Amino acid sequence: MQPPTFWWRPATDAGLLAGLLAPLAHIYAAATARRLRRTPWHAQVPVLCCGNIGAGGAGKTPLVMDLARRAISRGRRPAFLSRGYGGRAPAGTQVDPPHHTARDVGDEPLLLARIAPCFVGADRAVSARRAIAAGADCLLMDDGFQNPSLHQDLALVVVDGAVGFGNGRVLPAGPLREPVGTALARAGGVVIMGPDQQGIAASLPDGLPVFAATLQPDTQAIPPGHPIIAFAGIGRPAKFFEGLAQRGIHPARCLAFPDHHTYTATEQTRLLRLAAQSGACLVTTQKDAVRLNAALRAQVRTVGLQLAWATPAMPERILDLWLGTTQR
């Protein structure tokens, strides 16, 4: 299901429906606050959470992948903790890419496990214990900012610079999981992804560290001059299509699916038929590719994402804060 358009209107023009849903938003926010009062388990290794306040993709997974590579280059042994959205594996399962599918562990953990051990499950404390027992000396949570099960030594709020906090309202009146002020009070920093088109940095509390980065699509796998059909089932498919356009790649068709969408056999056959009818090449994201059957996956070209920091010092500062070499 695609999010309603009124979520992304300015706060001053959220619309009638957002106002009517306000009572439900208060209930949702109260439930989140009550859940966060639970006492978390403290791991004996540093825990960094890269989460967000709103629903949908903001670039958390590319961020944790970048930070994990940097931690490894410092000689550390990080492990990822992920909810494993849509997966059916028991809590604390270590992802094994040759044997697990997206239906088992979710799509993002299959990408994370290419870099470092990844453990899935809603209870991050269970996953953390398994990861530490397996040798991890630091932990990276991909999402889970509102998860109360594991203490977070450092929490970064990731914000999409194009949409910011939307209309500033809590679900279902807006895209937020909790009020902005409440969330930022727990945050150790904010990472703004992409150009800050919403004035996010200027709206943040004084003294809160602010970092900036952009997601740059790696389109080397796309044959130049060849017609393409692009499809994506991510938080904001339009962001993927816009990224292609910025690289001078204009698909003949762009097909959007909901985030974490499970492609049916019928849909995958349709994609192949559309490509054959127009002599086009199918192009999608790495996250979508792991949700396709092997036959289709072999025929699509995937576009990866490279994280580019505003300054080289920013990620190193985050690692210092996370790994305890700098006081917050």
N, C-alpha and C positions, 0 to 999 in steps of 0.2 A: 504494500500500500504506500502510495506517495504521500508525503506530508501536505497538509492543507496550505494554500498560498497565504492565508492570513497570518500564519506563524512568522512570515518573513516581512510583514509590513512594519513601518516605523511604530514605535511604542505609542506615539501620539495619534496613530490612525490604525489601531489594531482591529477595529470593526466591531459590529454588533455581536457576532457569534463568539468572539473572544470574550466579550463582556458577559454573555450569557453562561459561558463555561467557567467563569471565575470561581463560583462555589466549589466546583469539582477540583479546580486547581489548588484551592486552599486545602482540601482534603488530601490531595496528592502530596503537597509540600509537607503537611503535618506527618503523613505516614513516613516520608523520607527522613524527616528530622527524628522521629521516634526510632526508626531503624538504626540511625547513626549514633544513638545513645548507647548502643551495645558496646561492651568492653572488648576491644580487639586483642588478638594474640600478638605478642611482640616477638619477632624473629631475632636471632642473635647475629644476623647479617643485615647490612643496610638495604632498605626497600624503597624503590622509587616508583611512584605511580604516575603514569601519563594518562590523564582522563579528561573528561570534559563536563560541562554543565548541561549542555543541550543534547538532544537526540541527534543521531546522524553522524556521518563521518566528518572529521576535521583534520585528519592526517596523523592520528595517534600511532597507527601501526608503522608507517615509515619512520616516525620519530623514534620509537623504541628500537627499531632495527638499527638505525644510525647510532644511537647511544650504546647499544650492545656491542657493535663493532669497535667503537672507541674504547669501551671498557676492556674488551679483549686485547686491544693493542696496548693497554696499560698492564697487561698480565693478569687481569682478573678473570674469574670464571662465572659470568652471569647466567641466570636462567630466567626465562619468561614465564609469567603467570597470566593465563588468559581464561576468560569464562568459557570459551569454546562455543560461541553462540550457534545454536541449532544442532550441536553434536549430541551423541547419546552415550559417550564413554563415561565411566564412573569418575567421580571427583578424584583428582590427584593423578589421573592417567598421564603418563609421559607420552608425548606425541611421537609416533614412529612413522615418518612419511612413506616408506616403502609399503607399509601395511595398512595405515589408516587412510580414510577418505574424509572429505568434508562432512559427510553424514555422520561420521564417527566423532570427530573432534572440532568441527567448524572449519571455515575456510582460512581465516587469518593464522591460526596456529600452524597450519601446514607451511605457510611462508616463514613464520618465525623460527620454526624448527630447522630451517636450512642454515641458520646462523648460530643458534645456541639451543640447549635443551629447553623444551617448552612443556609446561604442565597445565592441564585444563581442569576446569571445575568452578562452580559458583562460589564454593567455599575456598577463598584464597589461602586461608590458614592451612588447610589440608594440603593444598598444592605446594605451599611454601615448605612445609615439613618434608615432603617428598623430594623437593628440589635440593634442599640443604643436605638431606641424607645421601643424595646422588653426587654431592660435591660442589654445589654452587656456593660462592662466597659473596654474592650480591644478587638481588632480585629486582626484576623489572615487570611492573604490572601494565599490561596493555588494556586500558580502561579499568573500571572498578573504583573510580573516585568516590562513589556513593556506597561502596561495599564495606561493611563494618567489620568483616571477619579478621582482617590483618592490619596491624599498625603500619602506617606509611611514614617513613622518616622524612621523605620529601615528596610533595604532591605538586605536579605541574598541571595547570588547566590549559588545554589546547583549544584554541579558538580559530575558526575559519574567518580570515580577515574580510572575506566578501560578504558574509551574512552576520557576523558578530553573534550577539545573543538574541537575534530575531526581534520579536515584538516585546521581549523582556518578561514574558509571562510563563508560568509553570504549566506543564501538561495537564489537561488537554487544551487549555486556552492558548498555549504557546509551546515552544520546543524545549523548554527548560525542565530539568529534573528537580531543581530546587531554585530558590531565589538567588540571584547573582551575588548579592552582598553576603548572604549566608555561606555560599560556596567559597568565595574569595577569602573569607576569614580563615579558612582551613588551608588555603593554597600557599605553597612556598614560592610560586612563580607562575607566570603566564607565558605561553608560547603562541604567538600570533602567526598563523600560517597564511602566507600570501599577502598582497598589499592590504594595508589597513584602510579599507574603504568605509568603515563604520565609526571611525574615531575611537576605537577600542582602547588604545594605549592611553589616550587622554582621560578616559573615564575610570581608570583603575586607581585603587588607593595608593597614596604616596608611600614610597618605600618598598612596594612589591616589585621584585625583579621581573623585568619584561624582556623576553627574547623574541627574535623574529627569524623566520625561515620561509623558504618557498619550496613547493613541490614541482620538480621539473620532469616532465615525461621523457622517458628514453624510447625514442621511436625508431631506433636503428633496425628493428626487425621488420619494419613496414617497407615493402618494395616501393621505391620512388616511381611516381607516375602511374601507379596501378590503381584502378578504382577500388574503394574499400567500403565495407559496411561495418560500422562500429556498434558495439552493444556493451552495456554495462549494468550490473545490478549492485550498485554501491550506494553509499549514503546520499550523494548528490551526483547522479550520472551526468548532469549538465556540466559539471566541473571537468569530467573526463573529456567530454566532447569539445569543451572550450580549450582544453589543453592541447588537443590535436590541432584545432584551428590556429592556435598561437604558433604552432610549428609549421604552419602552411599546409596542413593536411585537412582536406574538406571531404568527409565521407559522403557517399551517395545517399546513405540512410544512416540515421542514428536511432537505435532502439534502446529505450530505458526500461529497466526492471527494478523492483524493490531491492533494498539492501539485503544482502545474504540470500538472494533468491535461489531457490532450488530449480534448476532448469529441467523441465520434463522432457521425456523422449520426443514428444510431439514438437515442443519448442526447438529442440536441437535439430530435428529434421527440417523444420521450417527455416532455420538459419542457414542450413546447408543448401536448401532449395533456393532461397533468395540470392545467395552468393553465386550459385550455378547459373541462375537465370540472367544475372547481370554481369557475369564474368568477373565478379569482385572477390576481394580477399577479406576474410572476416578478421576483425581486430577487436581485442578486448583487454581488460586489465588482468594482472597476475592473480588478483583475488578472485575474479570470475573464472579464470582458466581452471583453477583447482576444483571448481564445481561442475565441470563438464565431464562427459564420459571420455574415455581414452581416445576413441576414434575421432571425435570432434576436436578434442584438445590438440591432436596431432596436426590438425588442419588450420588452426587459428594462429594469428600472430599476436603476441602479447606485448603490452606496453608497461614497462616498469616505471618506478618513480625514484628519482634521486632527490635527496634533501640538500638544499643549498642554504647555509646559514648566512645571516646578514653580516656577521663578522666571525672570523675563526675562533675568537676568544669565547663566544657564547656557549658552544657545547662543552668546552673544557671547564667553564665556570659551573655548568650543570653537573658535570661529573665530580668536580671538587665538592660541591654541596652534597651530592648523593653519597659519595664514598667517604665523606667525613674528613676531608683534608682542609675544609674551610668552614668557619663558623657562619651560621645563617644569622 
